[in-house]
Amino acid sequence: MLDDQPRVVHAAFPKIVAPTRRGAPLLISADVILSWRWHLWNATVLTGLCVTRALTTLAPKLGEVMPKRILIADDNESVMRAVRASLKSPTWEICGEAVDGVEAVAKAAELHPDLIILDLAMPRMDGLEAAREIHRLMPSIPIVIHTLYRSALDLTTASKYGVRKVVDKTEAGSLVSTVKELLSEEVPSQSGVPHETSET
């Protein structure tokens, strides 16, 4: 009987003797080795194709300029809607909204926006207090106060809280120009008194 003998699929391939753990010789046919090499090569090629496909998919996105992200906070839905509409642009996006100062601080910590627009008079925490908390957590983020009560705001104190601009809600175009100005600055300045923006 030859059942206990190692079988060779292709007689042309020689048999390779390899020692086993117990010392008994193990005959390995060359076609088995070639099969292993084939599977290894095949796996390598498939891995390379997957990596190439992933890089091809990501390549266009790597060259894209990501839009700047803006967080807005206002307790008035109509004002929020107007601000959202006026800030539609391919160069920036509204990443979050808040209806009071407490929520604005939480959203800022969560989203890390590039710019924050705060209403001054909001429930639970007003815009100035929210600016102070946000500035304490993220001092590099520029803050804009968007308010009807600009005359009641202490600009020196606002500056200490990271407020870069104060924009009157009655001057719709001023908010857009302020956002453009602040988001175009490569290195935001954290010193000086915030400017009161007005249209002429």
C-alpha positions as CSV (number, residue, x, y, z in Angstrom):
1,M,0.0,0.0,0.0
2,L,1.3,3.5,-0.8
3,D,-1.3,5.4,1.2
4,D,1.2,6.2,3.9
5,Q,3.6,7.8,1.3
6,P,3.6,11.5,0.6
7,R,1.7,12.3,-2.6
8,V,3.0,14.7,-5.2
9,V,0.6,16.5,-7.5
10,H,3.1,17.2,-10.2
11,A,5.7,14.5,-10.6
12,A,8.0,17.0,-12.3
13,F,8.5,18.9,-9.0
14,P,11.1,17.5,-6.6
15,K,10.2,16.8,-3.0
16,I,11.9,18.8,-0.2
17,V,12.7,17.2,3.1
18,A,12.1,19.3,6.1
19,P,12.6,18.2,9.8
20,T,9.5,18.0,12.0
21,R,9.4,18.8,15.7
22,R,9.7,15.1,16.5
23,G,12.6,14.5,14.2
24,A,10.8,12.6,11.6
25,P,11.3,13.9,8.1
26,L,8.4,15.7,6.4
27,L,8.3,15.7,2.6
28,I,7.0,18.9,1.1
29,S,6.4,19.0,-2.6
30,A,7.6,22.0,-4.5
31,D,4.1,22.7,-5.9
32,V,2.9,23.3,-2.3
33,I,5.7,25.9,-1.9
34,L,4.7,27.5,-5.2
35,S,1.1,27.6,-4.0
36,W,2.1,29.3,-0.8
37,R,4.1,31.9,-2.8
38,W,1.2,32.4,-5.1
39,H,-1.2,33.1,-2.3
40,L,1.3,35.4,-0.6
41,W,1.8,37.4,-3.9
42,N,-1.9,37.5,-4.5
43,A,-2.5,38.9,-1.0
44,T,0.2,41.5,-1.5
45,V,-1.3,42.6,-4.8
46,L,-4.8,42.9,-3.3
47,T,-3.5,44.9,-0.4
48,G,-1.7,47.2,-2.8
49,L,-4.9,47.7,-4.8
50,C,-6.9,48.5,-1.7
51,V,-4.3,51.1,-0.6
52,T,-4.2,52.6,-4.2
53,R,-8.0,52.8,-4.3
54,A,-8.1,54.5,-0.9
55,L,-5.4,57.0,-1.9
56,T,-7.2,57.7,-5.2
57,T,-10.5,58.3,-3.4
58,L,-8.8,60.7,-0.9
59,A,-6.5,62.5,-3.2
60,P,-9.0,65.1,-4.5
61,K,-10.2,65.8,-1.0
62,L,-6.6,66.4,0.2
63,G,-6.2,69.3,-2.2
64,E,-9.5,70.9,-1.2
65,V,-9.6,73.9,1.1
66,M,-11.9,73.1,3.9
67,P,-14.6,75.8,4.7
68,K,-14.2,77.8,7.8
69,R,-16.7,76.8,10.6
70,I,-18.9,79.3,12.4
71,L,-20.9,78.8,15.5
72,I,-23.9,81.2,16.0
73,A,-25.9,81.8,19.2
74,D,-29.1,83.8,19.5
75,D,-32.4,83.2,21.3
76,N,-34.4,84.8,18.6
77,E,-35.3,82.2,15.8
78,S,-36.0,84.9,13.2
79,V,-32.6,86.5,13.8
80,M,-30.9,83.1,13.8
81,R,-32.6,82.4,10.4
82,A,-31.5,85.7,9.0
83,V,-27.9,85.2,10.1
84,R,-27.8,81.7,8.7
85,A,-29.1,83.0,5.3
86,S,-26.7,85.9,5.2
87,L,-23.7,83.8,5.9
88,K,-24.3,81.3,3.1
89,S,-20.9,80.9,1.4
90,P,-18.7,78.2,-0.1
91,T,-15.8,79.5,2.0
92,W,-17.5,79.0,5.4
93,E,-20.3,77.0,7.0
94,I,-22.5,77.1,10.0
95,C,-21.3,74.2,12.2
96,G,-23.6,74.8,15.1
97,E,-26.3,76.9,16.7
98,A,-27.2,77.7,20.3
99,V,-30.2,79.5,21.9
100,D,-28.5,80.7,25.1
101,G,-25.0,81.4,26.5
102,V,-24.7,78.1,28.4
103,E,-25.4,76.1,25.2
104,A,-23.0,78.3,23.2
105,V,-20.2,77.5,25.6
106,A,-21.0,73.8,25.4
107,K,-21.2,73.8,21.6
108,A,-18.0,75.8,21.3
109,A,-16.1,73.2,23.4
110,E,-17.6,70.4,21.4
111,L,-17.2,71.8,17.9
112,H,-14.1,74.0,18.1
113,P,-15.3,76.5,15.4
114,D,-13.1,79.0,13.6
115,L,-15.4,81.9,14.6
116,I,-18.2,82.5,17.1
117,I,-21.1,85.0,16.8
118,L,-22.9,85.7,20.0
119,D,-26.0,87.6,20.8
120,L,-25.5,89.9,23.8
121,A,-28.9,89.5,25.5
122,M,-29.6,85.7,25.9
123,P,-31.2,83.7,28.7
124,R,-29.3,81.7,31.3
125,M,-26.0,83.3,30.3
126,D,-25.6,86.5,28.3
127,G,-23.2,86.9,25.4
128,L,-20.5,88.6,27.3
129,E,-20.4,85.9,30.0
130,A,-20.4,83.3,27.3
131,A,-17.5,85.0,25.6
132,R,-15.5,85.0,28.8
133,E,-16.0,81.3,29.3
134,I,-15.3,80.5,25.7
135,H,-12.2,82.7,25.7
136,R,-11.0,80.9,28.9
137,L,-11.3,77.5,27.2
138,M,-10.2,78.5,23.6
139,P,-8.4,81.8,23.7
140,S,-7.5,81.7,20.0
141,I,-11.0,81.7,18.6
142,P,-12.3,85.1,17.5
143,I,-15.7,86.2,18.9
144,V,-18.2,88.6,17.5
145,I,-20.9,90.2,19.6
146,H,-24.1,90.7,17.4
147,T,-26.5,92.9,19.3
148,L,-29.1,95.7,19.4
149,Y,-27.5,97.1,22.6
150,R,-24.1,98.0,21.4
151,S,-24.0,101.2,23.5
152,A,-24.5,99.2,26.7
153,L,-21.4,97.1,26.0
154,D,-18.1,97.9,27.7
155,L,-15.6,97.4,24.9
156,T,-12.6,97.2,27.1
157,T,-14.1,94.4,29.1
158,A,-15.3,92.7,25.9
159,S,-11.8,92.8,24.6
160,K,-10.5,90.9,27.7
161,Y,-13.1,88.2,26.9
162,G,-11.9,87.6,23.4
163,V,-14.4,89.8,21.6
164,R,-12.9,91.0,18.3
165,K,-15.8,92.9,16.8
166,V,-19.2,94.3,17.9
167,V,-21.8,94.4,15.1
168,D,-25.1,96.1,15.3
169,K,-28.0,93.9,14.3
170,T,-29.6,96.7,12.4
171,E,-26.7,96.7,9.9
172,A,-27.1,93.4,8.1
173,G,-24.2,93.8,5.7
174,S,-21.7,94.6,8.5
175,L,-21.9,91.1,9.9
176,V,-20.9,89.5,6.5
177,S,-17.9,91.9,6.1
178,T,-16.8,91.3,9.7
179,V,-16.9,87.5,9.2
180,K,-14.9,87.9,6.0
181,E,-12.3,90.1,7.7
182,L,-11.8,87.8,10.7
183,L,-11.7,84.6,8.8
184,S,-9.2,85.9,6.3
185,E,-6.7,86.7,9.1
186,E,-4.1,84.0,9.3
187,V,-3.1,84.8,12.9
188,P,-5.9,86.3,14.9
189,S,-4.8,89.1,17.2
190,Q,-5.9,88.8,20.8
191,S,-5.0,92.3,21.9
192,G,-6.7,95.7,21.5
193,V,-10.2,96.9,22.0
194,P,-12.9,95.4,19.7
195,H,-14.1,97.5,16.8
196,E,-17.6,98.7,16.5
197,T,-18.6,97.8,13.0
198,S,-21.0,100.1,11.1
199,E,-22.0,100.7,7.6
200,T,-21.6,104.0,5.9
